[in-house]
């Protein structure tokens, strides 16, 4: 079964809003054996919606539209769909009651534009929105399914998971898809491919789909096939082979994150962690504390952006800073030791670098980062050169530091 996604709204076309909905929908459809063949973004204009529907109905079995269902005048998707499917808009009493309750609970006045959101096409299946006021609509034409959903991500996701996906699975005999993803940090896609050429050839012979999914600081290698017993066995075996071959860079599978994995490892050792951050500006602390229960092992952080803070709070020798500079092995190691002692933790992370885009020199260009990992017995440090993009440098430094900590806990450093 094939699907297509149509996203509606100028905010997507001009880059004001990033279309995360399509990525999420593509992943969810893949899980139930539905292949998304095309994603189209259009203006919230009648002629564009009609043209997109006419073209998409020739190709796809299921069409998902997102956006254009709000209460403002430029949200015309509902009206266009009613005309397209030759039906009229009527007030749905249960939807109106839910909208009234939505505003009453929030102590807000309900306007006529909100009441109008209870007007929906007569000849469609209503998909209730329990997190907002814009209902979804399910139409059928010539054996094809057309579903219109609000563009607000958390509203759309709940409606898909609670009603749309279960309905599709119940109605159609969809294949089971099995996939496993190996997560790799600290090595680029081209280096991975170069190291596993023979392994990749073996995977292709087993008719397993292989995909490389790179992002800043991370490469996901996904293996996928229909979920029969033989394929499941082959995928698990080849994923384990890849994981072992890509050590010390591979750290987990599927939805694992470094912060979750490191947290689990610290809990298992009954160990604690502290961080001293300069160039990462607290981003490592943010990642660690994004995990529920991190207070059981994470003690805290000092964001020592200024040299005075490095000296006064972490005990870094001012003469060392003067001689070697803040971005140096000597300073980052003293930062790691200083926070370890100050918070009396079992492990510590320290970062110092030039995130950019300014501040680089010929000796230390933008993207130069020193990372140190310490425990009560030793400290390990390493220099990296990431690039000239500030945001990417912060992400890369943070993920690299967490992976170094993972290897330190495993006694691999």
VEXMARDREN-702827 format. One record per residue: z, y negated, x of N, C-alpha, C in turn. Coordinates in steps of 0.1 Angstrom, whole numbers. Atoms other than C-alpha are relative to their C-alpha. Example, Ala and Ser with C-alpha at 12.3 -4.5 7.8 and 13.67 -1.06 7.14 Angstrom:
<sites>
SITE   n_pz   n_py   n_px  ca_pz  ca_py  ca_px   c_pz   c_py   c_px
SITE      0     12      9     78     45    123      0    -12      9
SITE      0     11     -9     71     11    137      8    -11     -8
</sites>
This chain:
<sites>
SITE   n_pz   n_py   n_px  ca_pz  ca_py  ca_px   c_pz   c_py   c_px
SITE      0     12      8      0      0      0      0    -12      9
SITE      1     12     -8    -10    -34     13      7    -12     -8
SITE     -6     12      6      8    -67      7     -5    -13      7
SITE      2     13     -7      1   -104     14     10    -10     -5
SITE    -10     11      3     24   -134     15     -7    -13      0
SITE      5     14      1     15   -169      3     12     -9      0
SITE    -11      9     -1     39   -196     14     -5    -14     -5
SITE      4     12      6     37   -228     -6      9    -12      4
SITE     -8     12     -3     48   -263      6     -6     -7     12
SITE      4      8    -12     37   -292     28     10      1     11
SITE     -9      0    -11     69   -289     47     -2     10     10
SITE      4    -11    -10     57   -257     63    -12     -4      7
SITE     13      3     -6     22   -270     70      2    -11     10
SITE     -2     11    -10     35   -301     88     10      3     10
SITE    -10     -4    -10     61   -282    108     14     -5     -3
SITE    -14      5      3     91   -298     91      9     12     -3
SITE     -8    -13      3    103   -263     79     -7     11      7
SITE      5    -13     -6     99   -231     99      0     11    -10
SITE      2    -11     10     86   -202     78      7     12      5
SITE     -7    -13     -3    113   -176     84     -1     10    -11
SITE      1     -9     11    108   -161     50    -10     11      2
SITE     11    -10     -2     75   -144     60      4     11     10
SITE     -4     -9    -10     90   -128     90     10     10     -6
SITE    -10     -9      6    119   -114     70     -7      9    -10
SITE      7     -8     10     96   -102     42     -8     11      7
SITE      8    -10     -7     73    -85     67      9     12      5
SITE     -9    -10     -4    102    -66     81      5      9    -11
SITE     -5     -7     12    116    -56     47    -11      9     -6
SITE     11     -8      5     82    -44     35     -3     11      9
SITE      2    -11    -10     77    -24     67     10     11     -3
SITE    -10    -10      2    109     -6     60     -2     10    -12
SITE      3     -8     12     96      7     26    -14      5      0
SITE     13     -6     -2     62     16     39    -11     -9     -6
SITE     10      9      5     43    -15     26     -5     -8     12
SITE      5      8    -11     20    -32     52     -4    -13     -4
SITE      4     13      2     17    -69     52    -13     -3      8
SITE     13      1     -6    -20    -76     60     -3    -15      4
SITE      4     14     -3    -21   -114     59     11     -9     -6
SITE     -9     11      4      2   -145     56     -8    -13     -1
SITE      8     12      2    -13   -177     41     10    -11     -4
SITE     -8     11      4      3   -211     40     -9    -11     -7
SITE      9      9      8    -10   -236     14      9    -12     -5
SITE     -6     11      6     -2   -270     -1      5      4    -14
SITE     -5     -2     14     17   -272    -34     -9     -7    -10
SITE     10      6      9    -15   -281    -53     -7     11     -8
SITE      5    -10      9    -30   -263    -82    -13      7      5
SITE     13     -6     -5    -65   -258    -67      3     10     12
SITE     -3     -8    -12    -50   -243    -35      7     13     -4
SITE     -7    -12      5    -27   -219    -54    -10      9     -7
SITE     10     -8      7    -56   -207    -76     -9      7      9
SITE      9     -6    -10    -79   -202    -47      6     11      8
SITE     -7    -10     -8    -53   -183    -27      2     12     -8
SITE     -2    -12      8    -46   -160    -56    -13      7     -3
SITE     13     -6      3    -83   -154    -64     -4      9     13
SITE      4     -7    -12    -89   -144    -28      9     12      4
SITE    -10    -10     -3    -57   -124    -23      0     12     -9
SITE      1    -11      9    -61   -104    -54    -11     10      3
SITE     11     -9     -3    -93    -89    -40      4     10     11
SITE     -4     -8    -12    -74    -75    -10     13      8     -1
SITE    -13     -5     -1    -38    -68    -17      5      6    -13
SITE     -6     -7     12    -18    -45    -40     12     -8     -5
SITE    -11      8      4     13    -67    -39     -1    -14      7
SITE      1     14     -5     13   -105    -35     14     -7     -2
SITE    -13      8      1     45   -125    -28     -3    -14      3
SITE      1     14     -2     45   -162    -32     14     -6      2
SITE    -13      7     -1     74   -183    -19     -1    -15      0
SITE      0     15      0     82   -219    -26     -7     -6    -12
SITE      7      7     11     71   -245    -51      7      2    -14
SITE     -7     -2     13     97   -236    -78     12     -9     -3
SITE    -11     10      1    121   -265    -74     -1     -8    -12
SITE      0      8     12    130   -291   -100     -8    -13      1
SITE      7     12     -2    109   -319    -86    -15      0     -5
SITE     14      1      6     74   -331    -98    -10      7      9
SITE     10     -6     -9     57   -317    -67      1     15      0
SITE     -1    -14      1     69   -282    -75     -8      5    -13
SITE      9     -3     11     40   -270    -97     -4     14     -1
SITE      4    -14      0     38   -233    -89      2      7    -13
SITE     -3     -6     13     54   -222   -122    -11     -4    -10
SITE     10      5     10     30   -243   -143    -14      5      3
SITE     13     -5     -4      0   -232   -123     -1     15     -3
SITE      0    -15      3      9   -195   -127     -1      3    -15
SITE      0     -1     14     15   -199   -164    -15     -1     -5
SITE     14      2      3    -21   -213   -167     -9     11      5
SITE      8    -10     -7    -35   -188   -143      0     14     -8
SITE     -2    -13      7    -21   -158   -163     -1     -2    -15
SITE      3      3     14    -30   -175   -196     12      3     -9
SITE    -13     -1      8      6   -177   -210      6    -13     -1
SITE     -7     13      2     29   -204   -222     14      0      6
SITE    -13      1     -5     62   -217   -209     10      0    -12
SITE    -11      0     11     93   -210   -231     13      0      7
SITE    -14      0     -5    130   -215   -227      6     13     -1
SITE     -8    -13     -1    149   -184   -216     14     -4     -2
SITE    -14      4      3    183   -188   -232     10      5     11
SITE    -10     -6    -10    201   -165   -207     -2     -7     14
SITE      2      7    -12    185   -184   -178      6    -14     -1
SITE     -6     13      3    195   -218   -193     15      1      1
SITE    -15     -2     -1    231   -205   -197      5      1     14
SITE     -4     -2    -14    232   -194   -161     -1    -13      8
SITE      2     13     -7    219   -228   -149     12    -10     -4
SITE    -11      8      4    245   -246   -170     13      4      6
SITE    -12     -5     -6    272   -224   -156      0     -4     15
SITE      2      4    -14    259   -231   -121      5    -14      3
SITE     -4     14     -2    264   -268   -125     15     -3     -4
SITE    -14      2      5    297   -266   -144     10      5     11
SITE     -9     -5    -11    313   -245   -116      1    -10     12
SITE      0      9    -11    303   -271    -91      4    -15     -4
SITE     -4     13      5    314   -301   -112    -11    -10      1
SITE     12      9     -1    279   -316   -112     -7     -1    -13
SITE      7      2     13    259   -331   -140    -14      7      1
SITE     12     -6      1    229   -312   -152    -11     -9     -6
SITE     10      9      4    197   -332   -155    -11      7     -8
SITE     11     -7      7    166   -326   -176     -9      8      9
SITE      9     -8     -9    147   -314   -146      7     13      3
SITE     -7    -13     -1    174   -287   -142     -2      9    -12
SITE      2     -8     12    171   -277   -178    -14      5     -1
SITE     14     -4      0    133   -275   -174     -2     13      9
SITE      1    -12     -8    139   -248   -148      2     13     -8
SITE     -1    -11      9    148   -225   -177    -13      3     -8
SITE     13     -2      6    112   -229   -190     -8      9     10
SITE      8    -10     -8     93   -199   -177    -11      7     -8
SITE     11     -7      7     61   -180   -185      5     11     -9
SITE     -4    -10     11     64   -160   -217     -3     14      4
SITE      5    -14     -3     44   -130   -204      2      3     15
SITE     -4     -4    -13     62   -122   -172     14      6      0
SITE    -13     -5     -2     92   -104   -159      8    -10      8
SITE     -8     10     -6    120   -128   -150      9      7     11
SITE     -9     -5    -10    138   -122   -117     11    -10      2
SITE    -11      9      1    172   -137   -120      4     -4     14
SITE     -5      6    -13    185   -160    -92     15     -3     -2
SITE    -15      2      2    223   -157    -90      6     -9     11
SITE     -5      9    -10    225   -181    -60     -6    -14     -1
SITE      7     13      2    204   -210    -73     -5     -1    -15
SITE      4      3     13    186   -224   -103    -15      4     -3
SITE     14     -3      2    149   -213    -97     -1     15     -1
SITE      2    -15      2    141   -179   -112    -13      4      6
SITE     12     -6     -5    115   -156    -98     -8      5    -12
SITE      9     -5     11     85   -143   -118     -8     11      5
SITE      8    -12     -3     68   -109   -118    -12      1     -9
SITE     12     -1      9     32   -108   -131     -8     13      5
SITE      9    -12     -3      7    -79   -132    -14     -3     -5
SITE     13      3      4    -30    -82   -133     -9     11      7
SITE      9    -10     -5    -56    -54   -129      6     10     10
SITE     -7     -9     -8    -31    -31   -114      7     -6     12
SITE     -6      7    -11    -19    -57    -89     13     -7     -4
SITE    -13      7      3     16    -72    -87      1    -13      7
SITE     -1     14     -6     21   -109    -81     14     -5     -3
SITE    -14      4      1     57   -121    -75      2    -13      6
SITE     -3     13     -5     67   -157    -72     15     -2      2
SITE    -14      1     -3    100   -164    -55      3    -14      5
SITE     -4     13     -6    120   -196    -45     -1      1     15
SITE      1      0    -14    116   -207    -10     13     -1      8
SITE    -13      1     -7    153   -211     -2      3     14      5
SITE     -1    -13     -6    158   -182     22     11      9     -6
SITE    -10     -9      5    192   -169     10     -1      4    -14
SITE      2     -3     14    182   -171    -26    -11     11     -1
SITE     11     -9      0    149   -153    -20      4     14      5
SITE     -4    -13     -6    164   -126      2      9      8    -10
SITE     -9     -7      9    191   -117    -24     -9      6    -12
SITE      8     -4     11    165   -115    -52     -9     12      4
SITE      8    -11     -5    142    -93    -31      8     13      2
SITE     -8    -12     -3    170    -69    -20      6      6    -13
SITE     -7     -5     12    187    -67    -54    -10      5    -11
SITE      8     -4     11    157    -64    -77    -15      4      4
SITE     14     -2     -3    122    -66    -62     -3     13      8
SITE      2    -12     -8    124    -40    -35      4     13     -7
SITE     -3    -12      7    143    -14    -56    -10      3    -11
SITE     10     -2     11    117    -19    -84    -13      6      6
SITE     12     -5     -6     88    -13    -60      2     14      5
SITE     -3    -14     -4    104     18    -46      1     10    -11
SITE     -1     -9     12    111     32    -80    -14      2     -6
SITE     13     -1      7     76     25    -93    -11      8      8
SITE     11     -6     -8     55     37    -63      6     11      9
SITE     -4    -11    -10     56     68    -41     -3     -5     14
SITE      2      7    -13     60     48     -9      4      9     12
SITE     -4     -8    -11     61     65     25     12     -5      7
SITE    -11      4     -7     92     66     45     -4     -4     14
SITE      3      5    -14     89     46     78     12      2      8
SITE    -11     -1     -9    111     55    107     -4     -8     13
SITE      3      8    -12    114     30    136     13     -1      8
SITE    -12      2     -9    137     26    166     -5    -10     10
SITE      3     11     -9    138     -5    188      9      0     12
SITE     -8      1    -12    150     -6    224      0    -15      4
SITE     -3     14     -3    165    -39    234      2     -2     15
SITE      1      2    -15    158    -52    270      3    -14      3
SITE     -3     14     -4    172    -83    287     -1     -1     15
SITE      0      2    -14    165    -97    321    -13      4      7
SITE     13     -3     -6    129    -85    327    -11     -3    -10
SITE     10      5      8     97    -98    313     -9     12     -6
SITE      9     -9      6     71    -80    291     -9      7      9
SITE      9     -6     -9     46    -75    318      6      9     10
SITE     -7     -9     -9     71    -60    342      4     13     -7
SITE     -3    -12      7     82    -36    315    -12      9     -1
SITE     12     -8      1     46    -25    309     -4      7     13
SITE      4     -5    -13     40    -20    346      9     12      4
SITE     -9    -11     -4     70      3    349     -1     12     -9
SITE     -1    -11      9     63     25    319    -14      5     -4
SITE     14     -3      4     25     31    319     -1     15     -4
SITE      1    -14      4     29     69    319      7      3    -13
SITE     -8     -2     13     56     68    292     -8     -5    -12
SITE      7      6     11     34     46    271    -12      9     -4
SITE     11    -10      3      5     71    273      5     12     -7
SITE     -6    -12      7     28     99    262      3     -4    -15
SITE     -3      4     13     39     78    232    -13     -1     -9
SITE     12      1      7      3     71    222     -6     14     -5
SITE      4    -14      3     -5    109    223      8      5    -12
SITE     -8     -5     11     23    114    197     -3     -8    -13
SITE      3      9     12      7     89    173     11     -8     -5
SITE    -10     10      3     36     66    175     -5    -14      2
SITE      3     14     -2     30     29    170     10     -6      9
SITE     -9      7    -10     43      9    199     -3    -15     -1
SITE      2     14      0     49    -28    198     10     -7      9
SITE     -9      8     -9     64    -53    223      2    -13     -7
SITE     -4     11      8     83    -81    206      9     -9      9
SITE     -8      9     -9     93   -108    232      5    -12     -7
SITE     -6     13      4    116   -138    226      7     -5     13
SITE     -7      5    -12    135   -160    251     11      8      4
SITE    -11     -8     -5    157   -138    272      0     14     -5
SITE     -1    -13      6    149   -107    253    -14      6     -3
SITE     13     -7      4    121    -81    248      5     12     -8
SITE     -2    -12      9    122    -56    219    -12      9      1
SITE     11     -9      0    101    -25    223      2     10    -12
SITE     -2     -7     12     96     -9    189     -9     12     -1
SITE      8    -13      2     85     27    182      1      3    -15
SITE      0     -2     15     74     35    146    -10     10     -4
SITE      9     -9      6     58     62    126      5      4    -14
SITE     -5     -5     12     60     78     92     12     10      2
SITE    -12     -6     -3     94     94     88      2     15     -3
SITE     -2    -14      1     88    131     89      9      5     12
SITE    -10     -5     -9    112    153    109     -6      0     15
SITE      6      0    -14     88    157    139     -1    -14      6
SITE      1     14     -5     82    120    142     13     -6      3
SITE    -14      5     -3    119    112    140      5      5     13
SITE     -4     -6    -12    126    136    167     -7     -6     12
SITE      8      5    -11     98    123    189      4    -14      3
SITE     -4     14     -2    108     87    184     13     -1      7
SITE    -13      0     -6    144     93    192      0      4     15
SITE      1     -5    -13    135    112    223     -7    -10      9
SITE      7     10     -8    110     86    236      8    -13      2
SITE     -9     12     -1    134     57    228     11      2     10
SITE    -10     -3     -9    161     74    248     -6      0     15
SITE      6      1    -13    137     79    277     -2    -14      5
SITE      2     14     -4    128     43    277     13     -7      3
SITE    -13      6     -3    164     32    275      5      3     14
SITE     -5     -5    -13    173     53    305     -9     -6     12
SITE      9      5    -11    142     42    325      2    -15      3
SITE      0     15     -2    148      5    319     14     -5      3
SITE    -13      5     -5    184      4    332     -2     -8     13
SITE    -11      5      8    201    -19    340     -3    -10    -11
SITE      4     11      9    181    -41    316      1      4    -14
SITE     -1     -5     14    181    -20    284     15      0     -3
SITE    -15      0      4    214    -25    265      3      5    -14
SITE     -3     -4     14    210    -13    229    -12      4     -8
SITE     11     -4      9    189     -2    200      1     -9    -13
SITE      1      6     13    177    -18    168      6    -14     -2
SITE     -6     14      3    200    -47    156     12     -3      9
SITE    -11      3    -10    225    -45    185     -2    -14      6
SITE      0     12     -8    233    -78    201      9      1     12
SITE     -8     -1    -12    247    -84    235     14     -4     -2
SITE    -14      5      3    277   -103    221      8     11     -8
SITE     -6    -11      8    284    -74    197      4     11     10
SITE     -2    -11     -9    280    -48    224     11     -3     10
SITE    -10      3    -10    301    -66    250     14     -1     -7
SITE    -12      0      7    328    -72    224      6     14     -3
SITE     -4    -14      3    329    -35    215      5      6     13
SITE     -4     -6    -13    332    -26    252     14     -6      4
SITE    -13      6     -3    361    -51    257     11      6     -8
SITE    -10     -6      9    379    -37    227      4     14      5
SITE     -2    -14     -4    375     -1    240      8      0     13
SITE     -8      1    -12    390    -12    273     13     -7     -1
SITE    -12      8      2    417    -33    257      0    -12     10
SITE      1     10    -10    404    -61    279     -3    -13     -7
SITE      2     14      6    401    -99    274    -11     -7      9
SITE     11      7     -6    374   -124    283      3    -15     -1
SITE      0     14      1    373   -161    291    -13     -5      6
SITE     12      5     -5    344   -184    299      2    -14      5
SITE      0     13     -5    338   -215    320    -15     -4      1
SITE     14      4      1    305   -232    311     -3    -14      4
SITE      5     14     -3    286   -261    326    -14     -1     -7
SITE     14      2      6    248   -259    319     -2      6    -14
SITE      2     -7     13    252   -236    289      8     -8    -11
SITE     -6      9     10    275   -262    272      8      6    -11
SITE     -8     -7     11    296   -237    252     -8     10     -8
SITE      9     -9      8    266   -216    240      5     14      1
SITE     -5    -14     -2    281   -184    255     12      2     -9
SITE    -12     -1      9    314   -191    236     -5      1    -14
SITE      5      0     14    294   -197    204     -6     14     -3
SITE      5    -14      2    276   -163    208     11     10     -1
SITE    -11     -9      0    308   -145    215      8     -1    -13
SITE     -8      2     12    327   -160    186     -8      1    -13
SITE      8     -2     12    298   -154    162      3     15     -5
SITE     -3    -13      4    311   -118    161     14      1     -6
SITE    -13     -2      7    338   -110    136     10      8      8
SITE    -10     -8     -8    370    -99    153      1     -4     15
SITE      1      3    -14    362   -116    186     13     -6      5
SITE    -13      5     -4    397   -132    186      9     11      7
SITE     -8    -12     -5    410    -97    196     -3      1     15
SITE      3     -2    -15    394   -100    231     -4    -13      7
SITE      4     13     -6    381   -136    236     11    -10      0
SITE    -11      9     -1    407   -160    248     -4    -15     -1
SITE      4     14      1    387   -193    251     -9     -4     11
SITE     10      5     -9    365   -215    272      4    -14      4
SITE      0     14     -4    364   -247    292    -14     -3      3
SITE     14      5     -3    331   -265    291      2    -11     11
SITE     -2      9    -11    333   -281    325    -13     -7      5
SITE     12      6     -3    303   -303    324      1    -10     12
SITE     -2      9    -11    317   -330    347      7      6     12
SITE     -7     -6    -12    327   -323    383     15     -2     -1
SITE    -14      2      1    361   -338    376      7     11     -8
SITE     -6    -11      8    367   -311    349      0     13      8
SITE      1    -12     -8    356   -284    373     12      0     10
SITE    -11      0    -10    382   -296    398     13      0     -7
SITE    -13      2      7    410   -307    375      5     12     -8
SITE     -4    -11     10    409   -278    350     -2     14      6
SITE      3    -13     -5    394   -250    370      4      2     14
SITE     -5     -1    -14    407   -257    405    -12      1     10
SITE     11     -1    -10    372   -260    421      3    -11     11
SITE     -2      9    -11    376   -276    455    -10    -11      0
SITE      9     11      0    361   -311    455     -8      0     13
SITE      8      0    -12    350   -307    491    -11     10     -1
SITE     10    -10      2    331   -276    481    -12     -6     -9
SITE     10      6      9    313   -295    453     -8    -10      8
SITE      6     10     -8    306   -323    478    -10      6     10
SITE      8     -6    -10    292   -300    504    -12      8     -5
SITE     11     -9      5    272   -275    483     -6     -4    -13
SITE      5      4     13    267   -293    450      6      8    -11
SITE     -6     -7     12    279   -283    415     -8     12     -3
SITE      8    -12      2    250   -259    412     -1      8     12
SITE     -1     -8    -12    259   -234    439      8     12     -2
SITE     -8    -12      0    273   -200    445     14     -3      1
SITE    -14      3     -3    305   -214    459      7     -6    -12
SITE     -6      7     11    312   -236    429      1      9    -12
SITE      0     -8     12    303   -211    402     10     12      1
SITE    -10    -10     -2    325   -184    418     14     -5     -1
SITE    -13      6      2    354   -208    419      3     -3    -14
SITE     -1      2     14    348   -216    383      4     13     -7
SITE     -3    -13      6    349   -179    374     14      4      3
SITE    -14     -3     -4    381   -174    393     10     -9     -6
SITE     -9      9      5    396   -205    380      4      2    -15
SITE     -3     -3     14    392   -197    343      7     13     -2
SITE     -7    -13      1    403   -161    349     15     -2      2
SITE    -14      3     -3    435   -174    364      7     -8    -11
SITE     -6      9     10    441   -202    339      3      6    -13
SITE     -2     -6     13    437   -181    308      5     14      1
SITE     -5    -13     -3    449   -149    325     -8     11     -8
SITE      8     -9      6    420   -129    312     -4     12     10
SITE      5    -12     -9    406    -95    325    -13     -3      6
SITE     13      3     -5    371   -108    328     -3    -14     -3
SITE      4     14      3    354   -142    330    -15     -1      3
SITE     14      4     -2    319   -157    329      0    -15      4
SITE      2     14     -3    309   -189    346    -14     -3      2
SITE     14      4     -2    276   -208    346      0    -15      5
SITE      2     14     -5    264   -239    365    -15      0      4
SITE     14      1     -3    228   -250    366     -6    -13     -4
SITE      8     12      4    201   -276    359     -9      4    -11
SITE      7     -4     12    190   -271    323    -13     -8     -2
SITE     12      8      1    165   -300    325     -1     -8    -13
SITE     12      0     -9    142   -315    319      1     -9     12
SITE     -2      8    -12    156   -340    344     11      6      9
SITE    -11     -3     -9    179   -336    374     -3     10     11
SITE      3    -10    -10    160   -311    395     -4     -7     14
SITE      4      5    -14    153   -315    433    -10     11      5
SITE      9    -10     -7    129   -297    457      8     12      3
SITE     -8    -11     -3    158   -276    468      5      8    -12
SITE     -6     -6     13    172   -270    433     -9     -5    -12
SITE      8      4     10    144   -273    408      6      2    -14
SITE     -5     -2     14    150   -276    370     -2     15     -3
SITE      0    -14      4    159   -241    357      8      8     10
SITE     -9     -7     -9    181   -232    387     13      2     -6
SITE    -13     -3      6    212   -215    374      7     10      8
SITE     -9     -9     -7    241   -198    391      9      6    -11
SITE     -9     -7     10    260   -172    370     10      8      8
SITE    -10     -8     -7    293   -156    381      7      8    -10
SITE     -8     -9      8    312   -127    366     12      5      8
SITE    -11     -3     -8    347   -121    377     10     10     -8
SITE    -12     -7      6    376    -96    371     11     -3     10
SITE    -12      3     -9    410    -95    388     -2      5     14
SITE      1     -5    -13    396    -77    418    -12     -6      8
SITE     12      4     -6    362    -92    425     -8    -10     -8
SITE      9      9      7    335   -118    416    -14      3      5
SITE     14     -2     -3    298   -112    414     -8    -12     -5
SITE      8     12      3    273   -141    414    -14      2      3
SITE     14     -1     -2    236   -145    412     -7    -12     -4
SITE      8     12      4    210   -173    412    -12      4     -7
SITE     12     -2      8    182   -175    387     -8    -13     -1
SITE      8     12      3    153   -198    382     -8      3    -12
SITE      5     -4     13    143   -198    346    -13     -8     -4
SITE     11      8      4    119   -227    340      4    -14     -3
SITE     -2     14      2    116   -263    328      3     -4    -14
SITE     -3      3     14    125   -260    291     15      1     -2
SITE    -15      1      1    161   -271    284      6     11    -10
SITE     -5    -10     10    166   -250    253     -1     14      4
SITE      2    -13     -4    151   -219    267      9      3     12
SITE     -9     -2    -11    172   -223    299     14      3     -5
SITE    -14     -3      5    204   -224    279      0     14     -6
SITE      0    -13      6    194   -193    259     -1     11     10
SITE      2    -10    -11    182   -174    290     13      2      8
SITE    -13     -1     -8    214   -183    309     11      7     -8
SITE    -10     -6      8    236   -172    280     -2     15     -1
SITE      3    -14      2    219   -139    274      2      8     14
SITE     -1     -7    -13    217   -131    311     15      1      4
SITE    -14     -1     -3    254   -139    316      7     12     -8
SITE     -6    -11      8    263   -115    288     -4     14      5
SITE      5    -13     -5    242    -87    302      6      3     14
SITE     -7     -3    -13    257    -92    337     15      4     -3
SITE    -13     -5      4    291    -89    320      0     14     -4
SITE      2    -14      4    280    -57    304      0      9     12
SITE      2     -8    -12    270    -43    337     13      0      9
SITE    -13      1     -7    303    -55    353     10      9     -6
SITE     -9     -9      7    323    -37    327     -3     15      3
SITE      5    -14     -3    302     -6    334      2      4     15
SITE     -2     -2    -14    311    -10    371    -14      2      7
SITE     14     -1     -6    273    -14    379     -2    -13      9
SITE      2     12     -9    278    -48    398     10      1     11
</sites>
